[in-house]
Amino acid sequence: MKAVRLVEIGKPLELQELPVPRAGQGQVLVRVKAAGICHSDVHYRAGNSPVGPLPQTLGHEVAGVVEEVGPGVAGLAAGDRVCLHYLLTCGACDYCRAGHEQFCVQGKMLGKHTDGGYAEYVAVPARNAVRLAEEVSFEQGAILMCSSSTSFHALRKGRLQAGETVAVFGAGGLGMSAIQLARIMGALEVYAVDINEQKLELAQAFGAIPVHARRSDPVAEIRHLTGGRGVDVALEVIGLKLTMEQAVRSLAVLGRAVLAGIADGPVAIDSYVDLLGREAEVIGTSDHLLWELPILVEFVRQGRLDLSHVVTRTVPLEAEAINTVMDALEQFGGEVRTVITP
């Protein structure tokens, strides 16, 4: 089978021919129909986030069709449409039993620690295969597995309540899901902060109030739009020191800033003005939980979460095409979400 792999840190991905994996005990073999290109993959290629062993097939946003069912698997059959939970966990450690499987002591991540979806096939534990409704495309199912699920988990970590206000810093793949999910969860107003005019127009179409960060100070603009109050929840999904600091500074009294982006340096916070004086909070968020995924699939099936305009481009399973997309993401450019369709 064809697979596009990270062979050396800091170098372009390469196309390789590999044997088709088999579905082992408790596993399913999935024919990949769609694999999202995530900004995290750019971090892996650059060496900003540890990945290995090399060579490694990237791709943790995956949807496809069950090709083969291994021994001991019940409830799934060849031909089933599925999307894949990328956290491979033991299910038995203290973290797993407490419902925090993203911290599993034996945990691995699909497309980071074990071969992922930039390939024609991938084998995973059957429990990681989430049924994908017929009404949801494979492309949308793939990005649900990271961009939407990360946003959903982050908003839950921020304890968003109906009637509160939200600022989303970054109107890319995660941001577009976050805007819609915040509205589903009852946000009164959602402010979308970005420097890309087209992304802000799409955010506005989803009901957000656009804040163009190149035309004005986004913190000052958010405070102006909220009558000086600030927002209850600020979600940062870009991964820049500047936008993380802006998210914290945009908070209202008792506000919560949730940081989902991966920055390459420390963040400066005025402990009294930004936090103590407002009893505000800064919250880290990591990945998502398996039980959150079927909820997101249902949101899309019901038409409440619209990803049809979020997947803005598809590319073939070719190294040059994938590297070009990653190069653009590395400069914080590119489409809202690009998906590989093998």
C-alpha positions in Angstrom: 0.0 0.0 0.0 1.0 3.7 -0.4 1.8 5.7 2.7 3.2 9.2 3.1 5.6 9.2 6.0 7.8 11.4 8.2 11.3 9.9 7.6 13.5 12.7 9.1 12.6 15.6 11.4 12.7 18.9 9.5 12.5 17.2 6.1 9.5 16.8 3.7 7.4 13.7 4.1 8.1 10.9 1.7 5.9 8.4 -0.2 6.7 4.8 0.6 5.3 1.4 -0.3 4.4 -0.7 2.8 2.7 -4.1 3.3 -1.0 -3.8 4.1 -1.4 -4.4 7.9 -3.6 -7.2 9.2 -6.3 -6.9 11.8 -4.9 -8.5 14.9 -6.7 -9.6 18.1 -9.3 -7.1 19.0 -8.5 -4.9 15.9 -10.1 -3.7 12.7 -8.4 -2.9 9.4 -9.8 0.3 7.9 -9.5 1.3 4.3 -8.9 5.1 4.6 -11.3 7.3 2.8 -10.3 10.6 4.3 -7.4 11.9 6.5 -7.3 15.5 7.7 -4.0 17.5 7.6 -3.8 19.1 11.0 -1.5 21.8 12.3 -0.2 19.3 14.8 1.3 17.3 11.9 3.3 20.4 11.0 4.7 20.5 14.5 5.6 16.9 14.3 7.4 17.4 11.0 9.3 20.4 12.4 10.3 18.6 15.6 8.3 21.0 17.9 6.4 18.0 19.3 8.1 14.6 19.9 7.1 11.9 17.4 8.4 8.5 16.8 9.8 6.0 16.1 10.7 7.1 12.6 9.8 6.5 9.9 6.2 7.2 10.9 3.0 7.5 8.9 1.3 10.7 10.1 -2.4 11.3 10.2 -4.7 11.3 13.2 -7.9 12.6 11.6 -9.1 9.5 9.9 -12.4 8.1 8.5 -13.0 5.1 6.3 -14.6 1.7 5.8 -13.9 -1.5 7.8 -12.0 -3.8 5.5 -11.3 -6.7 7.9 -12.3 -7.6 11.4 -9.8 -9.4 13.7 -10.4 -12.2 16.2 -12.4 -11.2 19.3 -14.2 -8.3 17.7 -18.0 -8.0 18.1 -20.3 -5.3 16.9 -18.3 -4.3 13.7 -18.3 -5.9 10.3 -16.6 -5.4 7.0 -18.2 -2.5 5.1 -19.1 -0.5 8.2 -18.4 3.3 7.9 -16.3 4.5 10.8 -14.1 7.4 12.0 -11.2 6.7 14.3 -10.5 7.9 17.9 -6.8 8.6 17.7 -5.9 7.9 21.4 -4.8 4.3 21.8 -5.2 3.5 25.5 -5.0 0.6 27.9 -8.4 1.1 29.5 -7.1 -0.2 32.9 -4.8 2.5 34.4 -6.0 5.0 37.0 -6.4 7.7 34.4 -8.4 5.5 32.0 -10.7 4.3 34.8 -11.2 7.9 36.0 -12.3 8.9 32.5 -9.1 10.8 31.6 -7.8 8.4 29.0 -5.8 11.1 27.2 -3.3 10.7 30.1 -3.1 6.9 29.9 0.3 5.7 31.2 0.6 3.4 28.2 -1.2 5.6 25.8 -0.1 6.2 22.2 -1.4 8.5 19.5 -2.4 7.4 16.0 -0.2 9.2 13.5 2.4 10.2 16.2 3.5 7.1 18.0 2.1 4.5 15.7 1.3 4.6 12.0 -1.7 6.7 11.1 -4.0 7.7 8.3 -1.7 9.2 5.6 -2.0 5.7 4.0 -4.4 3.5 2.1 -5.1 1.3 5.2 -4.7 1.5 9.0 -5.2 -1.0 11.7 -6.6 0.1 15.1 -8.3 -1.4 18.2 -12.0 -2.0 17.5 -13.0 0.2 20.4 -11.4 3.2 18.6 -13.7 2.8 15.6 -16.7 5.2 16.0 -19.7 4.5 13.7 -20.1 7.2 11.1 -23.7 7.9 10.1 -24.5 7.7 6.3 -25.5 11.4 6.4 -21.9 12.4 7.3 -19.2 12.4 4.6 -15.9 10.7 5.2 -14.2 14.1 4.9 -16.3 15.6 7.6 -16.0 12.4 9.8 -12.2 12.7 9.6 -12.0 16.3 10.9 -14.5 15.5 13.6 -11.8 13.3 15.1 -9.5 16.3 16.0 -10.5 19.8 15.0 -14.1 19.4 16.2 -13.5 17.1 19.1 -10.6 19.2 20.4 -12.8 22.3 20.3 -15.7 20.5 22.0 -13.5 19.2 24.8 -11.9 22.6 25.2 -15.3 24.4 25.6 -16.4 21.8 28.1 -13.1 22.4 30.0 -14.0 26.1 30.0 -17.3 25.2 31.6 -19.2 27.2 29.1 -22.8 27.9 30.2 -25.8 29.0 28.3 -26.0 32.8 28.1 -22.3 33.4 28.3 -20.0 35.0 25.8 -17.1 33.4 23.9 -14.1 34.7 22.0 -12.4 32.2 19.6 -8.8 33.1 18.7 -8.3 31.5 15.3 -10.9 30.9 12.6 -9.3 27.8 11.0 -10.5 24.2 11.3 -10.7 24.1 15.1 -12.1 27.6 15.2 -15.0 27.0 12.8 -16.1 24.0 14.9 -15.6 26.0 18.1 -17.8 28.8 16.9 -20.7 26.5 16.0 -20.3 24.3 19.1 -20.3 27.4 21.4 -23.6 28.3 19.8 -25.0 24.8 20.3 -23.9 24.9 23.9 -25.9 28.2 24.4 -23.4 31.0 24.0 -25.1 34.3 23.7 -22.4 35.9 21.5 -19.3 34.4 19.8 -16.5 36.6 18.7 -14.1 35.2 16.0 -10.6 36.7 16.0 -8.4 36.2 12.9 -6.3 38.1 10.3 -7.8 36.3 7.3 -10.7 38.1 5.7 -12.2 35.0 4.0 -12.1 33.0 7.3 -13.7 35.8 9.1 -16.5 36.0 6.5 -17.1 32.2 7.0 -17.1 32.7 10.8 -19.7 35.4 10.4 -21.8 33.1 8.3 -21.8 30.7 11.2 -23.1 33.4 13.5 -19.9 34.9 14.9 -19.0 38.5 15.3 -15.8 39.0 13.3 -12.8 40.7 14.9 -10.0 41.5 12.4 -6.8 41.5 14.4 -4.8 43.4 11.7 -7.3 46.3 11.8 -7.5 46.8 15.5 -6.2 45.5 18.9 -8.5 42.5 19.3 -8.6 42.8 23.1 -9.7 46.4 22.9 -12.2 45.5 20.2 -13.7 42.7 22.3 -14.0 45.0 25.3 -15.6 47.6 23.2 -18.1 45.1 21.7 -18.9 43.8 25.2 -19.4 47.2 26.8 -16.0 47.0 28.6 -16.8 43.7 30.2 -14.8 41.1 28.3 -15.9 37.5 27.5 -16.7 34.7 29.8 -14.7 32.1 27.9 -11.7 32.7 25.5 -10.5 29.8 23.4 -7.1 30.0 21.8 -6.6 27.5 18.9 -3.7 29.0 17.0 -0.7 28.3 19.1 1.0 31.7 19.2 2.3 33.5 22.3 0.6 36.7 21.3 -2.9 35.2 20.8 -2.6 33.3 24.0 -1.8 36.5 25.9 -4.7 38.3 24.1 -7.1 35.5 25.1 -6.2 35.9 28.7 -6.5 39.7 28.6 -9.9 39.6 26.9 -11.5 37.9 29.9 -14.3 39.3 32.0 -14.5 38.9 35.8 -14.5 35.2 36.6 -13.6 34.4 32.9 -11.8 31.3 31.7 -9.1 31.2 29.0 -8.7 27.8 27.5 -5.4 27.2 25.6 -5.5 24.5 22.9 -2.8 25.8 20.6 0.8 24.6 20.8 3.2 27.6 21.2 7.0 27.5 21.0 7.7 29.7 23.9 6.5 30.9 27.3 3.4 33.2 27.7 3.6 36.4 29.8 0.7 37.1 32.1 0.2 40.0 34.6 -0.8 37.9 37.6 -2.8 40.6 39.2 -4.4 42.5 36.3 -5.1 39.5 34.2 -5.9 36.8 36.8 -6.1 37.7 40.6 -8.0 41.0 40.1 -10.6 39.2 38.1 -10.5 35.8 39.7 -9.9 34.6 36.1 -8.5 31.2 35.1 -6.1 29.9 32.5 -6.9 26.3 31.6 -4.9 23.9 29.5 -6.8 21.4 27.3 -5.5 18.1 25.9 -7.1 16.1 23.2 -10.6 14.8 23.9 -12.5 11.8 25.2 -13.9 8.8 23.3 -17.5 9.3 24.6 -17.5 12.9 23.2 -17.1 11.6 19.6 -20.6 10.0 18.9 -22.2 13.2 20.2 -20.3 15.2 17.5 -21.3 12.7 14.8 -24.9 13.2 15.8 -24.6 17.0 15.8 -23.4 16.7 12.2 -26.1 14.2 11.3 -28.8 16.5 12.7 -27.4 19.5 10.8 -26.5 21.4 13.9 -22.8 21.3 13.2 -22.1 22.3 9.6 -18.7 21.2 8.3 -19.6 21.4 4.6 -17.7 24.7 4.3 -14.9 23.8 6.7 -13.4 21.2 4.5 -12.3 23.6 1.8 -9.9 21.4 -0.2 -9.0 17.8 -0.8 -5.6 16.5 -2.1 -4.5 13.0 -3.2 -2.3 10.7 -1.2 0.9 12.2 -2.7 3.9 13.5 -0.8 4.3 16.7 -2.8 0.7 17.8 -2.4 0.7 17.0 1.4 4.0 18.8 2.0 2.7 21.9 0.1 -0.3 22.1 2.4 1.9 21.6 5.5 4.2 24.4 4.2 1.3 26.8 4.1 0.1 25.8 7.6 3.6 26.3 8.9 3.2 30.0 7.9 -0.3 30.1 9.5 -1.8 30.2 6.0 -3.6 27.7 3.8 -7.2 26.6 3.7 -9.6 26.2 6.6 -9.1 22.4 6.5 -7.5 20.3 3.8 -8.3 16.6 3.7 -6.4 13.8 1.9 -8.6 11.4 -0.1 -6.6 8.3 -1.0 
